[in-house]
Amino acid sequence: MSDFAHYKQEIVNTCHTLLQRGYLKATEGNISTRIRGQNAFAITPSNYDYSKMQADDICILDHGTKPIESRMKPSIESGMHAGAYQARPDVHAIIHTHQPYASALALIKMPIPSLFDEQVRFLGRTVDIIPYAPSGTIFLKNAVKSKIMNGNNAYILQNHGVLVFGGDMEHAIHNMALLEKCALTYLLALLSEKKVSKIPFPIREIMFAKLREDQKKFAELS
Ligand SMILES: [Zn+2]
């Protein structure tokens, strides 16, 4: 059995879970996980149906996106994932989807302010928009890298989809679902054309401090 079998299986299980829950469709999006202590990560292959995916299809790459163990072509967004793992030692799992409600905000370039306690606790102070760059390019990788140092765990990619981080895969899945809930409720509130209220500033800072504490613990595991 491959040294990476555990990481590969975790990605396959996540793909199947997200497919069932409707967050992933056919071949859209990509999922990765950091391989501890090796400057490497496991990632889904390019343009391959999630319903057929098996552990052997998952690609293992180093942080320069050089294949370590890979019989399939890796996701075209591998560079974006590698950049995030290099820049953020607290990040151990990354989910990129085209989930519809957050993607609607991606079209109107509307960041999500601090709406809910749990949002700030797990996603960060705001969900910012990362400016548009074509998929799979160094321009998108650089746009992501320049934004993610603010320590948040969820971002909206303009005219594209979302990028969500977790200290492990379980947290990444939770954060992705939480982002979609926040995006939907924010869109509904915006439709009312009334003023959207935010959580009080001191509460926001207490919640964000808790997220920072978690991130410090996860960073020590890298
Ligand atoms: Zn995409």
Residues whose N, C-alpha, C, O or C-beta is under 5 A from the ligand:
A	BS01	ZN	G29 G161
